Each structure stands twice: as C-alpha cells, then as structure tokens.
Amino acid sequence: MTGAPTHFDELETRAPEARDVALFAALRDQVQRLKTLASGWAERLEGVDPATLTDRTALARLPVTRKHDLIELQKTLPPFGGLNAAGPGEAGRIFVSPGPIFEMEARDSDYGRIARALFAAGFRPGEVVHNCFAYHMTPGGWIMDWGIRALGCAVIPAGVGNTEQQVQAIAHLRPQAWCGTPDYLKVLLDKGAEQSLDLSSITKAMVSGGALFPSLRQEYAERGVAVRQCYATAELGLVAYETGGPGGPNEGMVVDEGVLLEIVRPGTGDPVAEGEVGEVVATSFNPAYPMIRLATGDLSALLPGQSACGRTNLRIKGWMGRADQTAKIKGLFVHPEQVAAVVARHPQVAKARLVVDRQGEADRMTLRCEVTTSYEGLPEKLGETLQSVCKLRGEVTLLHPGELPNDGKVIEDARSYE
C-alpha cells in the first residue's frame, strides 16, 4: 500500500535533461504555429527558424517582449497586438489589467496552472477554499479559481472588500484554506477576532500579488496558518511556487513545469550567471495567448542545486524587487506613467514622487508633491485623482519646490524585503 502522493505529478521529478528536451520541443512547435496564426508574433519572430531552437543559447537570441511593448502593440493592433493565437470570441474570458493591458483566458481547465502550486502548499481535493483575489476585470481571481477547482476543491468566490460579510461566511462555511494577497488574510483574522468569530478552520493559505514579509508569515504561523506564496503574472500564469511541509517553506521557489524561465541582465536579453540577480524572463505555452521571452520587470536569482522537496526544476530566490520603477502595491502594479497622469491633471504640481512603505503589516503609498501654488482641498483632490488613476488609495503630502531629491525617481519603494 502506498502513501499519499507527495508531488502533483511525475513531471516535477523528471530528469532536468528530459524536461529541457520536452520544453524546447514545445517551443519549436509553438514558434512554427505562431508564424501562421499570430501576426504580431510572426513579425517579432521574422527570420527565426524554429528548428534552431534547441537550447537556452538559441532561446537567448530571440527578442525580449516587455510590458510596455504589449501596451504599444495593443494600441497599434487591437485588441491583443496580434499576439493571440485564437480569436477573441474563442476566449473563455477577456481581462483588463492596469496599463491598460488586455489579456485573454483560454477555455482550458486551469489555464494558469495554479493547481500545481496549491498542491505544494498542502491544498487537497475535497477541501473548501476561500478565494480573496479580485474577480472584477483583472484575472487574478479567475486564475486562482480555475486552479482551485482543477485540484478538486470547492471555491468560495469572495473577492475583495465586504470584510464583515467575509468573516461571517468563513465562520459559517468553515473553509480549510484561503487564497489572496499577503496582507488581506490578517485583515480578516483581526476582524474575526474583533467580532468573536471562529476562523480557525483556515490552516493553510496561498498568497501572491505582493511580497510576503517574514514578520507577517511568522504572525500567520503563530495564528495556526501555514502560508506559502506563488509567483504568477496575468500574461504567464504560474511562474514559480514555494514548497515545504509543516516545518516551514523550503529555500526559494520552484519554477513551474509549464514555463521556460531565464534570469537576464535588466534592460537586455542576456542571461546572467547562476546566483546573479537579474530580471525574470519567461516563455509560456498557453495555446490561445502564448508569451515568448516576456520580461516581467521583476528581479530574482537562480539558486544552485535542487529543492529539498525532491522537485528537480530550477529554483529562484523569490521576488527581489523591480528592474524598473514599477511597484506592486496590494496586488496591483503602479507605473511611473500613472504618476505622471496624476500630475498632468493638476497644474499646481510641478513634480511628484510616489513613496511606497509599510504601515504595520500593510502596504502604504504616499504621493509627495512639489507645488508652485496651492488651495484649500488640493490634497484631497490629488488623493481622488490618485485613486482614480491607480485604483488604490494613497496619502498626499505637499512640499515646496526643490524638496524632492533630484535623482529622476518617480516611484520609490521604501519597503524592506529582508
């Protein structure tokens, strides 16, 4: 008699050489297909012979696609910049992410491949999962929803907000597991304690969309919740995920079986040496909306060796900041262009900097504005514009001209990741 499975499937423990053979065969097939089906990719891959894509050296010769490329391509050739291999009407859902960037979901079950990460976090078929990723317009809630159901679990599609209703639902329905951004579980647990509601059924959680700070992970552990994190993006789905048992997570994050991952020197497509910090670039194989060498803007580094859990894929150190000034705040990206859009609506503001830090265990953002003139209510008006443009609330501080540093920084991430 055999015990319970310790891995999601046999792909996780195959020989690295066998994995590369399979991934590069899939890459060759994908490039060949996209040259016919997707005009945007056909243009970007002009002159590339699919037969030559046999290893990482050949992969590194392909062009890198960046988030701002997606925005410009979609403006030029709506709705998806010619990067879709299926028509909009063949999609399961179509999303709008900040930027704006438009994405399409294939109709495949678990198209974001999240079930693998959930299994590694201890989620098991037959459990109930309270999902607090947003379902409105952006793909986070739906990607997680697919994965939860593909694993054989039931979903409470909670989304964000309505905190009192959420804690009442948790106390009544008794879910075993929870998904959402790192900060929000604490909000719910605190609200439950305030209302004398028992939320102790939740003993495990999967978080993403922001950094899980060690102090917050420890607080969750002390409250009986083992928290693991995964790294995923709207365009790629799952990129990497934590593993480990009750004693805590194993070092680093294991790369998902459905992506080809590289770490490159920021601003280039050149791979860096193992252990060197660089930008995460990944290739996915979504049949409807694939990505080839998408630069995420996130920094990380490859770890040597294999995970103690027995999974044989590459490991990355985890999220180590941004290669550009874009910041992820409470699960949403905020771009320098958005700060500029806020300033453009208020002629009194000569210069602005968005500072992101932590207040307790929650992200906080403050727009610091040098103003030439002011009027009563200007901070409030700026705050309203900030929320309208960035979809996040923030504080506003007015400064005299010359008080901001002259360093070209528009977004300052002052959070500690130690």
N, C-alpha and C positions, 0 to 999 in steps of 0.2 A: 504493500500500500504506500502510495506516495503522498507527501505533504502538500500543503497549499503552494501554488506557484509563487516564486519569488521575483519573476520578471514578467513583463507584459506579453512578450512573445520571444521566439528564438532569434529574431533579428538583433536583439540587444546584446547577445553574447557571441555573435559570429566573429570569425577572424577578421581583423581590420582589412586585410588584403581582399577578402571576399566582399566586404562592404564597399570598398572603393571600386571594385570591378562592377558591381551592380549599380552604383550611383553614376558612374561615368557612362555606362551603357544607357541608363535613363536620360542622362544629359544629351548624349548624341541623338537619341530618338526625339527628344524634346526640341532641340535646335532644328532638326530636319523638319519637324511638323510645323514649327512656328514660322519658318521661312515661307510657308504656303498659307497658313491660317491667320497670321497676325502681322499686319503691315508695319506696325511700329517696331516689332522685334526684327522683322525682315530687314528694315532699314538699319537698325543698330548692329545687326549681325552680318551685314553685307560683306562678302568676301571670306566669311568663315566657312571652312569645310568641316562639317560635323564629324567626319571620320578621324580628324586630327585630335579630337577632344578625348584623350585617353588618360590624362593625369592632371595633377594640380598645376604643373608648369604650363600646360596648354590652357587650362582654365584661367590662369592669371593673365593671359593675353587678351581675354575678352573684355569689352568695355564695362566699366562700373556704371550702374544706374543709381542716381541719388534721389532723395525725396523731392528736391526742387525740380529735378528732371521730370518726375511724374506730374507735378503741378503744371509745368510748361507744356508737356506733351498733351495733357488732357485739355488744356486751353486751346491748343492748335487743332487737335483731332478728338473732339468729344465723342463719347463720354469717357473712354479709358485710354486715350492716347495711342490706340492701335496695339496695345499690349495684351488685350484679351483674345483668347483662342476660342471663345464661344460668344454668341450674340447676347446682348443684354436680356432679351426675352428668355434665354436659356438659363439664366442665373436663378439661384434659389432666392437670394436677397441681394439688394444693392445698398451700399452704405455710403455715408458722408463723414469723413474724418477731418479733424482740424487741418487747415492748409488753404483752401479745402483740397482734399484728395478723395477721389471716388474709388471704391473697391467693389468687386462683385464676389459673391459666395457661390461656389459650385453646389450642385444639389447632392453631392456625395455625403454620406453619413460621416461625421467627424472630419469635415474638410480641413479643420485647423489642427488635427492630430493631437488634441489635448488629452484624450483618454490615456495615452501613454504616461504623461506627467502625473495625472491624477492617480493612476495605479501606483506609481513610485512613491506618492505621498500617502499611501495607505488606504485610499478610497477603494471600496469593493462593491461588486454587483449586489443589488438588493438594498442598498442604503439610500437615505434621503439627503439631498444636498441643497442647502440654502444659497442661491446664487445672487450675489450683490453687484455683479458687473452690470454696467449700463446697457439697456436694451434699445435705447432710443437713438436712431440714426447711425451710431457708431457700432462696430462689430463685436466689441468685447463680450457683451452678454451672450450673444448668439454663438460665438466661437466656443465659449465655455459650456453653454447649454448643449451644443452638439456633443462635446466630449463627455459630459456627464451622462447623457442618455446612451451614447455609444458604449460606455462602460457597463451599462445595465443598471444605472441608478435613476431614481426619481428626482425631478428638479422642482424646487420652489422658485419661480422666476421673480425674485424680489426686486431686482434693480437697485437704484439708489434712492435715498430720501425716505420719507414716511417712517422715521425711526421707531416711533411708538407702535405703529401697526406691525412693523417687522419683528420687534421683540415679542409682541403678543403672539404672532404666528410661530416663532421659534419655540416659545414656551408651550404652545398647544400641539404643534406638529412633531416636535422632538427630533429634528434632523441630526444625523450623526456628523455631518461635515458642512463646511462653509467655503465659499469662494468669493473673492473680491479684492479691492485694493488694500494694501497693508494696514492703513490707518483705520479703516471703517469698522473692522471687527471690534476694536477697542471701544468705539463709539457705542456699538450695540451692547457689548458686555457691560459697559458702565451704565447704560440706560436700563438694562435688565436689573442690575443691582439696585439702582435707584428706585425702581418700581417693585422690588422684591419678587421678581420673576425668575424662575429657574431656567437658565440657558445652558446648564451643564451637559446636556445631551451632545453638544458640539465638542468633539475631542480631537478633531483634525481640520486643517484648513489649507487651501491652496490660494496663494496671493500672487498678484502680478500688477503691472501698470505703475510701478514705483519701487523705490528701494525699501527692503525690509531691514530696518536698522537693528543691530544686535540687542540693544536695550529693549526694543519692542518685542522681538522674538522671545527674549527671556521672560518678559512680563506675561506673554501668552502662555509659555510653558508653565509658569507658576500658577496660572489660572486653569491648567489642565488641558490646554490646546496645543497639539504639536503642529507647528506651521512650517510648510515648505513653500518655496517660490518657484515659479517658472518664468522664463523669458520668452515672450511672444510678441509679434507685431501684426498689425492689421493685414499687411500685404503677404507676409510669410507664414502666418500661423505660428505653431510652436517652433522655437529655435533651440532651447536648452532647458533643462529642468533639474531640480535638486533630487537627490536620493538619500536614503538613510532610514534607520529604524527608530524605535522609541528613545534611544540614547542621544539622538540628535542627527543633523544632516551630515552627510559625507562631504569632504572638501570639494568645492567647485560645483559646476553644473554640467551634466552630461548632455552632449549635443543630440538632438533628435535624429531618428533614423530617416526622416523624410526631407532633410536638407543637406546641402554641401556647404560647410562653413569654412570661412577663411578669416584670418586676422591680418589687416593690411595697414600700412603706414597712412595715417589720416591725410586726406586730400589726394591720395594716389590709389592705385590698384595693386601696389607691390606688397606681396606677403612679407611679414616680419618674422624674425626668428622665434622659436618656441620660448615662451616666458616674457617676451617683449610686449608691452602694452601697445595696442593699435585699435583700429576701427573694425567692428564686426561687419563682415560682408557675407551674404548668404544667397544661395540658389535654391529655389523651391520647385516642386514638380506638380503643382496644382493644375489639373488638366484644363480648367477654364480660365484661370488668371495666374499664370506662372510668373516667376521672377528669376532673372539671371543676373547674378552678382549685384544684388541690391545692397547698397551701403546704408546701414541703419542709422549711422551717426552716433552709435553707442561705442564706448571703449571697453575693451576686455583684453585678456591674455590667455594663451593656451597653457594648460598645466601639463607637466610631464607625467607619463605613466597612465595607468587605468584606475578607475574608481574602485574603492573597496567593496562596492556592492556587486561586482562581477560584470557590470556592463562594460563593453570594450570600446565604445565610441570615444571620440575626442572629448576632453573636458575644457571648459573655460572657467576662468576665475570667478566670473559673475559680472554684474554691472559695475563699471568703474568710472562712470561719468559720461559726458558727451564730447564728441570730437569737434562739435561746433558749439555755438552759444544757445542752441535749443535746449530747453529744460522740460523734463516731465514732472508735472505737478498734479498730485492727486489723480494720477492715471491719464492725464491729458498732456499732450505736447503743447508748449508755448514757444512760438518762434519770434526771433527779432523783428521780422516783418510785422507781426501783430502789435508789438510795442510801438513801432513807427506809425501804424494805423491809428493808435490811440492818440499819439502826439499830433498827428495831422488834423484831428477833429477839434483841437483846442489851440488856437493861435497864441494864447498866453504862455504856452510851454515851449521853451527853447530847446530843451534837452531832457531826456529821461533815461532812467535805468531801473529795470525790474530786478529786485533782490529777492531771492528765494532762500528761506531758512526754515527752522523748525520751532514751533511753539508747543512745548510738551512733546507729545508723540505724533503731532500733525504737521503737515506742510503749511507754510505761511508765505504769502507773497506780498511785497510792498513796492509800489511804484513811486520812486523818488524822482521828483520833477523840479528842474530849474525853471522858474517862471520869471518873465520880464514884468508882467503886471498880474494882479490878482483881483478877485472879487469874492464877496461872501457866497459860500456854497460851491466854490470851484473844486475843492477836494471831493465833495460828494458827486459832482458832475463827472469828474475824472474817474471816480470809482464805478459809476454806472457804465461809462464807456468801456472801461477795462473789463467789466463782467460781460458786456455785450460782445466784445471782440474775442476775448479769450475763453469765455464760458466758465470762468472761475471768479470768485470774489477775491478782492485784494484790498489792502490798505493803501492810502495815498499820503505821501509826505511832500510838502512844498519846500523848496530850497531857493537860495539866492543864486544868481548866475555865477558860475565858477566853482561851486561847491562840490560838484561831481568830479571824480578823477578823469583826467584826460588820457584815457587808455583804450578808447574805442569799444569798450564793453557796453552792450545793451542789456544783456541778461547776466546777472551774477548769481551763481549757485553757491550759497554760503553754507549748505548743509554738510555735515561731516559724515563720511562714509566709512570711518574706522570702526 
